[in-house]
Amino acid sequence: MYISSKICLLESHNNTMSYFRHCTYSSALAPRMASLSNDENTDRGNWDNKADYLLSCIGYAVGLGNVWRFPYLAYENGGGAFIIPYVVMLVFAGLPIFFMEVALGQFSSLGPTAVWKFSPIFKGVGVCMVVLSAMVGIYYNVIIAYTVFYFFSSLTSLLPWESCKNWWNNATTCSAKFIPVCNINLTGVALTPDELQFVNFSNNSFIGGSMDFMDVLQADAESFFVITSRNGSEYGCEKFIGRRQTSPSEEYWNFYALNKAPGIDTEYTGNVNSHLALSLLVAWIVVFYSLIKGVKSSGKVVYFTALFPYLVLLILLIRGATLEGAYDGVQYYIGYNSDLERLKDANVWKAAATQIFFSLSAAWGGLIALSSYNKFNNNCFYDAVLVCSVNCATSLFAGFAIFTVVGHMAHVLGKPVPDVVDSGFGLAFVAYPEAIAQLPVSPLWAILFFLMLFTLGLDSQFTILETVSTAIIDAYPRQLRSRRWQLMLVLSVVMFLLGLVCVTNTGIYWVDLIDHYAAGWGLLIVAVMELFGVCYIYGGNRFIEDIEMMIGKKHWAFWIFWRACWFFISPLLLTAILVWSLVTFKGKAYGSGESYPEWANAIGWLIIAFGIVFIPLFAIIAIIQKKGNIFKAASPSSDWGPYLKQHRGQRYANIDEPREAIEIAKAINDTKTPGAENPVYEDEENYGQTKM
C-alpha cells in the first residue's frame, strides 16, 4: 500500500529549495513510519479512529461550566423558559462557529495560527486565540488542582467540612445548621421596667446600640413576647428566618483549602500553599503524560475522562431523585418557577448567548487544533451537530443531578432552595460539598463528585495545551515535529511555575482576575473577526466549496441556513453581545462588591491587550511582506489548500507544497541514512508516496 512520506531529497538552486523528482524512504525512520502506517497524513498524524476525535471534542466542549454554571443560570433566568433562548443561541451562534472551525482545521490539516494562510493579514487572530488559551491554561489547571485536593481530602470516614469542630473553624461564626431568628424593632415603644430589664440582659440576643434589634434568636424573641404579652408581628417579627454566618464547608474552603487572604494586595500574598502546590503538580503530571504522544495518547485517555462524568452524573441523579426535597429542587430548576415573562428581558438572551458560546469552547483555537488531525474526508458537519447537541443535553442533564441534591440540602436545613444554591466555585466547593455531607456514606459521594470534576476539567485542559503545542509545532515543524514530548514537558513546567502565584493566599483572586479578563469579551472580538475573515475576505462561497471537497457535494438548499448564519446572523448576534459586554463591562470586584485595586484591574486590561495586540501587529507584518499591497496580504498564500496532494483536485492542483511539509522533509533528510537500501521512486505519479 502507499503512505505519504514527504521524505524527499532537497537541492539548492539559485538560493531556492526545490524538490528532486525522486523521493527516498529512510530505513532509519522505518519504526516511525510503521507506527504511522494507519495515518493518512504521516507528517502530522491522524486520530486512530473517529471515536477518539469525537470524545476529545465532547470532552473539550463539555467542561466545568456545564455543571457549575449552566444550572444556576437556568434557575436565575426563568428556569425552563431559559432553555428557549439557550437553544436559539446554540442554533444561530454556537453551532455555526463550531462547524466553521472544525471545517477549517480539517481542510488544511493545520493548527489555529498556520490555518490563517487563507488570509495572512488575519493571522494575528489565530495568535490571539493561542495566547488567550495559554493564559486560561495556567489558571484552569489550578481549578483542577482544587478538585485533586478535595478528592484526597474525601478519603476519610468523616468529611472535614461536615462540622465546625476543626482547628480552622471560627467557633463564633461557624454553624452547621441554620438558626431561626427575626428582627424586632422597639423604637418608640414604651417598655415597662421588667421589659427593659429583659431586653438589656447580657445573656440574650437583643444586641445593638438602638432599640432596633437584628437577628434575635427564636427562644429569646418568644420569651420576650410571652413576658410582655405583645404580638411579634406588630414589631416586625412576623416569622422566623433561618440564618447563619458561615457554614463548615465555606470555612473549609476559605480558611483551610485556600488559606484565603482578605484581598489581592501584595501584602497579603504570603507563601505558596504546599497542599495546593502539590495538587497542582499532580494535575500537571497527569496532563503531561496524557499528552506525551499528542492525540495518539490523549485520544485513549478521553475514553475514561469524557465518559466517566456521565456515569457519575447518572448515579448522582438517581440518588438525588430518591431524597426528600429533590422535587422542590427540580421545580426551582425548570419546574413551576419557570417564568416565560423573563424572555422579554434582554439580559436573559445575553446570558444564554454568552453561556452557549463559551460552553462550546468556540474561538479558542482548540476546535481547529483537534480537527486538524482528522482525515480529509471525515464528515465534519455530522461531528459539529453531534458534539453541539451532546453539549447542550449535558448541561440540561447536569442541572437535574445538581438541583435534586441541592433541593435535599435545602429540605434538611429548612431553607428555600434559592438560599442555598450558588454557582461557580461557590457551588463546586461550598454548596454541593455541604449537600453531599447530608447524605449517608458522604465520603463515597464526595469522592465520586470530585473525581467527576477532575475528569471534566482534564479534557478541556488537554485541548488547551494541545492548542498551544500545535501552534508552536506548526511554526517550527523542522525543529519540533519529532520533539513533541520535550515541548510538552517544557510547556507543562513553565505553566506550572506560572500557576504557583494562583496557589498563594491571594491565589483565588488571581484566578478570578485572569478568568474575568482573559476569558471575557476579548474572545468575542476573535469570533467576530474570524467570521469576517472567512466570509467576507476569503469568501464564504469559496469556503463552502472547500467543505464540499471534504464531505461531498450538497444541494444548494442545504447551504441556505449556513450562509445566513455565517454572513449575517452569527456576526450580528456576536457583535451585539460584544458591544453590550463592552458597554456594561465592569472591572473585577470582590464578592462584597468592592472593586479590585486599580493596579490589579490594570493588569487585567494588559492581559486582554497582550492577546489582542497581535491582531494589528500581524496585519502590519503581512502588509509589509507584500510591500504595502493590502489586497495581496489578504489573499490566500501560495501554499493554502489541502495538505496532501491526493486531496487537492483541480481547484488546488497548482498550489505550492505546504511550508510545513518542506520543513519536515528537510528535518527527515537531515537524519536519513544514505545507502542502497533506500528505495528511490522516480515515477511522477508516486511523488511523495512510498510503497510498504
Salt bridges, closest charged atoms under 4 A:
GLU11 OE1 - HIS13 NE2 2.03
ASP39 OD1 - LYS296 NZ 2.81
GLU40 OE2 - HIS647 NE2 3.37
ASP48 OD1 - LYS296 NZ 2.87
ASP48 OD2 - LYS300 NZ 2.87
ASP52 OD2 - LYS300 NZ 2.71
GLU195 OE1 - ARG230 NH2 3.06
ASP215 OD1 - ARG243 NH1 2.29
GLU324 OE2 - HIS411 NE2 3.64
GLU341 OE1 - LYS344 NZ 2.97
ASP345 OD2 - ARG342 NH2 3.80
ASP383 OD1 - LYS50 NZ 3.11
ASP419 OD2 - LYS415 NZ 3.15
GLU434 OE2 - ARG244 NH2 2.58
GLU466 OE2 - ARG484 NH1 3.02
ASP474 OD1 - ARG44 NH1 2.92
ASP474 OD1 - ARG481 NH2 3.67
GLU545 OE1 - ARG651 NH2 3.33
ASP546 OD1 - ARG651 NH1 2.73
GLU548 OE1 - LYS553 NZ 3.29
ASP639 OD2 - LYS117 NZ 2.88
GLU657 OE2 - LYS6 NZ 2.32
GLU657 OE1 - ARG648 NH1 3.59
GLU660 OE1 - LYS117 NZ 2.65
GLU660 OE2 - ARG659 NH2 3.46
GLU663 OE2 - LYS666 NZ 3.25
ASP670 OD2 - ARG478 NH2 2.73
GLU684 OE1 - ARG21 NE 3.17
